Amino acid sequence: MMVLWTDALVYLLVVAAAVLAVYMSRQAHMRRPLHKIAAGPVAMASLTLLLCFVMIGLADSIHFKDDDSRGNDIISLLDVACQKMRKQTEKTYSAPFATHLYAKETIAQEDGSTRWDYPRLQHGGAHLQNPESEWAGDVFKKTLSGFSKGAGLMLMILLLAWSDQHEQRKHLVRSASAKAVWATLFIMVSFTYTLFSLSAFYHVLGTDKVGEDVFYQTLKSIRTGLVIGSLTTLVMLPMAIVFGIMAGFFKGWVDDVIQFIYTTLNSIPSVLLIAASILMVQVYMTNHADDFNNLLVRADMRLLFLCLILGVTSWTGLCRLLRAETLKLREMEYVLAAQALGVKPAMILFRHILPNVMHIVLIAVVLDFSSLVLAEAVLSYINIGVDPTTHSWGNMINGARLEMAREPVVWWSLTAAFLFMFALVLAANLFADAVRDAFDPRKVTV
């Protein structure tokens, strides 16, 4: 097993999220909004979809060396699950569910003559003897078979859960939010099982210019989007929390210095700062080529530095919010009483200020996640994002820019990246709205 830098940070973030969840569940003032989120069907459905993306991203964060490869190739657990899609590459473009290449070529006949036609794919639909007459029925049967197996598995699990007569566990199945979760899981499992069943025989989302399966690319891109959204938050939060609370609590010269820092940082164009940082990383890796002798290691280092620079440039907004909230909290009676009793400032910050600004931190985290995922796509589109060898939706969109100018148009790479990014961002935004409503003090019901 081989652990990359981003893998280690992803594992650390999972542990930190678990610790935070346990801590919040034990806080009395946090239980009401958490219960409100758990009771919302839309919130739980979007959270379920987010967790499905997270599971794929975690599977792609478990890396080890490929024993079947002669070199030092590194693969992930997701690569093993998608082994057929990863290895069954074609010559060039092919449309979704196609059995022939997308462009005509000169095909050599057995008698030595040539003809101008669409060549058969090496893997997509290769099991068909006569694609023109067998294709439609074969796709329908395999789609129905895959969907039936996935839906049957979920129905069996649902029936077992529904038949449970324990009063406390009935709520886990029969409440409105539970039904939304089960419905989302039913759709996701059935849909995923169907796509994976079809991918053994067809390229369900087509292939790109070098013949790589587009469905495989979109699945691999999930990890990149999650890493950008989560690790950037991990970098951003400590600076935003520490500087924001300190500026609001101590005021005076501390507040002036911190305001000067984030005002100056906001004055620097973030795109130029990111481009300069990425260029510095590339120069460093070029000068130390022996330490970065693998393409995946080089791409991982660039991804890590992109998260770092995005975190450094995006903490200022949350810092302002926390400063404003701390200015209000420091005038509250319990804070003034603690100061009068001689409680140390560090203890006041930890016991009275930090717990009362955590709702703002939580809201900001879930709101910023989707914007960071979209930021990766924009940065990769202008070639200052992740490494070109890294699977990401931004790189897919950047490559589709030239494909859209072809005749006929190669549309499936752009469509696949858009649909997966749309699903992730929509789920994140819906869950963020639920979190914001649950923690909004103006909506507290007695």
C-alpha positions, -999 to 999 in steps of 0.1 A, spaced: 0 0 0 12 35 -9 0 67 8 1 99 -11 1 133 6 -35 140 -4 -45 105 8 -31 111 42 -49 144 45 -81 129 33 -79 102 60 -71 130 85 -101 149 74 -124 119 78 -112 114 113 -116 151 121 -152 150 107 -160 120 129 -146 137 160 -166 169 151 -198 149 147 -193 132 181 -185 166 197 -216 183 182 -239 154 191 -229 159 228 -235 197 228 -271 206 239 -272 237 218 -262 217 187 -288 189 190 -318 210 180 -304 221 146 -289 186 140 -323 170 147 -339 196 124 -315 186 96 -321 149 102 -359 155 100 -357 172 66 -363 148 36 -344 171 12 -314 175 35 -311 138 42 -315 129 5 -288 154 -5 -266 141 23 -270 105 11 -260 115 -24 -230 134 -10 -220 103 10 -222 82 -22 -197 106 -39 -175 105 -7 -174 67 -8 -162 67 -44 -136 94 -35 -124 73 -5 -121 42 -27 -100 62 -51 -78 74 -22 -65 39 -13 -34 35 -35 -10 6 -40 15 -5 -67 1 -24 -96 15 -60 -95 4 -66 -131 25 -36 -143 61 -39 -152 68 -4 -141 61 15 -109 25 23 -118 2 32 -88 -35 23 -89 -63 27 -64 -91 6 -51 -115 23 -76 -91 13 -104 -95 -23 -94 -133 -20 -94 -132 -4 -128 -105 -26 -142 -124 -34 -174 -131 2 -181 -95 12 -173 -79 -14 -196 -104 -17 -224 -93 13 -244 -102 20 -280 -82 37 -308 -100 71 -306 -135 86 -302 -166 65 -300 -201 76 -290 -220 62 -260 -230 26 -264 -214 26 -299 -200 -5 -316 -180 15 -342 -156 44 -341 -170 79 -345 -150 87 -377 -146 68 -409 -112 53 -418 -97 32 -445 -103 -4 -436 -82 -32 -452 -102 -62 -465 -92 -98 -464 -87 -99 -502 -63 -70 -500 -87 -43 -511 -97 -13 -489 -130 5 -481 -139 38 -464 -161 29 -434 -165 31 -396 -142 5 -380 -155 -19 -353 -145 -12 -317 -121 -36 -301 -141 -39 -269 -174 -19 -271 -201 -43 -285 -174 -68 -295 -196 -97 -284 -222 -89 -311 -219 -108 -343 -243 -85 -362 -245 -51 -344 -270 -36 -368 -297 -61 -359 -286 -72 -324 -275 -39 -308 -309 -25 -297 -322 -57 -281 -289 -65 -264 -287 -30 -248 -323 -33 -236 -318 -68 -221 -285 -59 -203 -300 -26 -190 -331 -44 -177 -310 -72 -162 -286 -48 -144 -314 -26 -131 -334 -56 -119 -304 -69 -99 -296 -35 -83 -333 -28 -76 -338 -64 -63 -309 -60 -39 -323 -27 -25 -358 -41 -22 -345 -71 -3 -327 -48 22 -357 -25 24 -381 -54 32 -358 -66 59 -356 -32 75 -394 -26 71 -402 -59 88 -382 -49 119 -408 -46 147 -385 -27 171 -402 6 180 -370 27 179 -358 12 147 -391 17 129 -384 54 128 -353 46 108 -374 33 80 -409 49 81 -402 85 88 -403 111 60 -366 117 61 -359 79 62 -381 74 31 -361 101 13 -328 83 22 -341 49 11 -355 64 -22 -321 80 -29 -302 48 -21 -326 28 -43 -320 51 -73 -282 53 -67 -277 16 -62 -300 6 -91 -285 32 -115 -249 24 -105 -254 -14 -108 -269 -9 -142 -240 13 -155 -214 -11 -142 -232 -41 -157 -233 -23 -191 -197 -11 -189 -185 -47 -192 -199 -48 -227 -201 -11 -239 -186 23 -233 -217 37 -217 -205 73 -219 -183 68 -250 -145 73 -253 -122 103 -257 -95 112 -282 -71 86 -270 -98 59 -266 -102 61 -227 -136 53 -213 -154 86 -204 -174 69 -176 -141 59 -160 -128 94 -163 -159 109 -146 -156 84 -117 -119 92 -112 -127 129 -113 -149 126 -82 -119 123 -59 -103 155 -74 -134 175 -68 -138 162 -33 -101 168 -25 -103 204 -38 -134 211 -18 -124 194 15 -86 199 18 -89 236 9 -114 238 38 -89 221 60 -63 247 52 -87 276 54 -104 269 87 -75 272 112 -65 306 98 -101 319 95 -110 308 130 -79 319 148 -75 353 131 -112 360 131 -117 353 168 -85 371 179 -94 402 158 -129 405 173 -119 396 209 -87 416 215 -94 445 191 -68 473 192 -35 466 174 -43 429 170 -74 437 151 -55 463 129 -28 439 120 -52 411 111 -74 434 90 -43 447 72 -33 411 64 -66 400 49 -72 433 32 -37 431 15 -43 395 5 -77 404 -10 -59 431 -31 -38 405 -49 -55 389 -79 -61 353 -68 -56 339 -104 -22 354 -106 -12 342 -72 -24 306 -80 -6 307 -114 27 319 -98 24 292 -70 18 264 -95 48 276 -116 70 275 -86 59 240 -78 66 228 -113 101 244 -112 108 227 -79 97 193 -92 118 197 -124 149 205 -103 142 175 -80 132 150 -106 145 120 -86 120 127 -59 91 128 -83 98 99 -107 61 90 -110 34 109 -129 9 102 -101 32 115 -74 39 147 -95 2 152 -101 -6 146 -64 20 172 -54 5 198 -77 -30 190 -64 -18 195 -29 -3 229 -36 -34 239 -54 -54 231 -23 -29 250 -2 -30 282 -23 -68 281 -26 -70 278 12 -46 307 17 -67 329 -7 -102 319 6 -100 323 44 -106 360 44 -144 359 40 -150 336 69 -125 356 90 -146 387 85 -177 369 96 -161 355 127 -146 388 136 -180 405 134 -197 377 155 -169 378 181 -173 416 185 -209 410 195 -201 380 217 -174 398 237 -200 422 250 -224 395 263 -230 392 300 -214 358 305 -182 369 287 -180 401 308 -187 381 339 -158 357 331 -135 386 325 -145 402 359 -138 369 376 -103 368 362 -107 340 337 -78 338 313 -85 351 278 -75 318 262 -101 300 284 -127 325 275 -120 321 238 -121 283 241 -151 279 264 -174 309 255 -165 323 221 -155 293 199 -186 271 207 -209 301 199 -194 307 165 -193 271 153 -226 274 136 -211 301 114 -181 279 107 -204 249 98 -225 270 75 -195 286 57 -179 251 52 -209 236 34 -215 268 14 -179 271 2 -176 234 -8 -196 237 -40 -178 270 -50 -144 253 -45 -155 224 -67 -165 248 -94 -133 268 -89 -113 237 -99 -132 234 -132 -125 271 -140 -88 269 -131 -83 237 -151 -101 253 -180 -75 281 -181 -46 256 -175 -36 267 -140 -55 241 -121 -46 204 -115 -20 186 -136 -32 177 -171 -26 140 -163 -50 142 -134 -86 131 -139 -108 160 -132 -140 176 -145 -121 207 -153 -96 189 -175 -125 171 -192 -143 204 -199 -110 219 -212 -105 190 -235 -141 191 -247 -136 227 -258 -118 216 -289 -140 185 -294 -171 207 -297 -155 223 -328 -154 189 -346 -178 179 -373 -197 158 -362 -196 172 -326 -181 151 -298 -205 161 -271 -203 132 -245 -172 143 -226 -186 177 -218 -221 162 -210 -206 136 -186 -185 161 -167 -214 185 -165 -239 159 -152 -216 146 -125 -205 180 -114 -241 192 -114 -252 163 -92 -224 169 -67 -228 207 -65 -266 205 -64 -265 180 -35 -239 202 -17 -261 233 -22 -293 217 -10 -275 204 21 -260 238 27 -294 254 25 -307 229 51 -278 236 74 -282 273 71 -319 271 79 -313 248 108 -286 270 124 -304 303 117 -312 318 151 -341 337 137 -359 305 129 -357 289 163 -391 275 173 -401 272 210 
